[in-house]
Amino acid sequence: EAYVNLLSLRLELKKDHQALAQEDYPIKLVNKEKDLSLLYGTLRKKMYTTVRDSSAHPSRYKELLVYVAYIILEEEKRQGEPGAMQGWREEWRDAVLNGVRDTLKKVPLDSREQNASWLAVHLGLLGKAAVEDLMRVKTELLSSYSEDFNVFETYVSCYHEAVEEHLKKLLEKVTELKDYYALLDFIIHRYP
């Protein structure tokens, strides 16, 4: 309903633009554009949060994702119109990537002092978390989007990016040969 109201406001703004000459640009119209931009910004933040948190809690967000996908598709059709924001699909992908990063941050990581096999244990849990999350995406979230979103491929791509970042951070902590071995074993054999 809020999105329909935004579309109505944007249509009204478009009509106002067409009715005015280029040099005659009243302050009321400028304020209307600012209001529209703020409202779209708020909508975008809400959508970002929904997408970011969706793989962790798919049942909570499944229905909302249908609306998110619809809004993104509609906004892509309206690019170039007055009041239209660009980059909806890119914002969606960024939200997916940050959701994946959040998932990886939650994977337990003991210190070397707490557990001699800290890295091997962490990498095992990391792989398990990635597989479980991707299974949730495939079984519970995929149906919320149209095919052209390439949802599963996007999540896999985001996992590769986030895991690469994560492994680089872990590499800085590695000092023992067994930990280098655990890292290489994970990269070569367990994480394609």
TAMO-V378377 format. One line per field, one symbol per residue. phi: phi as a letter, one per 40 degrees, with the letter a starting at -180 (. if undefined). psi: psi as a letter, one per 40 degrees, with the letter a starting at -180 (. if undefined). A space follows every 10 residues. Layout:
BEGIN
phi->???
psi->???
END
This chain:
BEGIN
phi->.ccccccccc cccccccccb cdccbccccc ccccdccccc cccccccdcc cdccccbccc bdcccccdcc ccccccccdg cdgcccgccc ccccccdccc dccccccdbc cdccacbdcc cccccccccc cccccccccb bdccbcdccf dccccccccd cccddccccc dcccbbdccc ccccdcccbb bc
psi->dddddddddd ddddddddei ideggidddd dddddddddd dddddddddd ddedddgddd eddddddddd dddddddehe ihehiifddd dddddddddd dddddehhhi idddhdfddd dddddddddd dddddddddd ddeeiidedf dddddddddd dddddddddd ddeheidddd ddddddddde g.
END
